[in-house]
């Protein structure tokens, strides 16, 4: 059994934005081609603490050497007030030869980075010409930081960032972190959500909203809105926009804004395309440059699998992580057998080169529990 902790995951992923973008794009293409299995996520809720939940996302990603596993991600919004990250996550990767668990990986960064990469891919495909020079971020937690990090790589035209959070101190520290970690951008702290929404034609929403509370009237007419939190927008706002999702069946559940729109209209005709089909060039979707487009990603377990598999491969190659002998029956070895890989990288999935050297009160925080973060 290979165990890879948070710090080692970070060291393997830091600075790999373009590689991760390529990896996530290919996972979407495989999913669009039907070479995946993504059951609905399982939500564990607690009768006494309805705001808290733990979500299980099992998945299978095909290819010539497939991978299977599950992500188990907890969302406890009250953590933020205690100075603790809202979400924590872990992943188990299983052998496709005998089904046995082969790796246990701390997955909060995997989850955040695949979410950021997904949003950035959508931004690159959906933004009206010319490419935007600025982006607005509403809800300032780890997810929107990763959205910015990946979007700056996907859209190098970005020069300015407007940020807003109900917590002014959180907004200030977020702006300082952007200056340190995403160099070359000018950061402005907006004094209201409306001001942030109207500042740029590209907007990312990653709040902890549990119910819809926001329309798009403050956005520019041609805005591209990355609705990462999934529950910010009113039904009317959804129905007035062009809508792109990661997976129609997944996004229309758990009372997301799009699920509510489906309940309101009795159908899903307001959804115009899926991201995988756009990446494959098979969607038949035309962006109307004079109207707003909303990208709403529920978050697919195959994205976590693709990135976790790469982390596992690199950990094995670099002898990172901890190898536990005797975890499985009959697996102990006097010679100290190295933990087996849960699968080799499929030729269908791009390799990553080795790393050198080894109501407005909802507008605070991070992606909504059970939205695209899982």
Secondary structure, 3 states (H helix, E strand, C coil): CEEECHHHHHHHHCCCHHHHHHHHHHHHHHHHCCCEECCCCEEEEECCEEEEEEEEEEEEECCCCCEEEEEEEEECHHHHHHCCCCEEEEEEEECCCCCCEEEEEECHHHHHHHHHHHHHHHHHHHCCCCCCCEEEEECCCHHHHHHHHHHHHHCCCCCEEEEECCCHHHHHHHHHHHHHHCCCCEEEECCCHHHHHHHCCEEEECCCCCCCCECCCCCCCCCEEEECCCCCECHHHHHHCEEEECCHHHHCCCCCHHHHHHHHHCCCCCEEEEHHHHHHCCCCCCCCCCCCEEEECCCCHHHHHHHHHHHHHHHHHCCCCEECCCCCCCCCCCCCCCCCCCCCCCCCCCCCCCCCCCCHHHCCCCCCCCCCCC
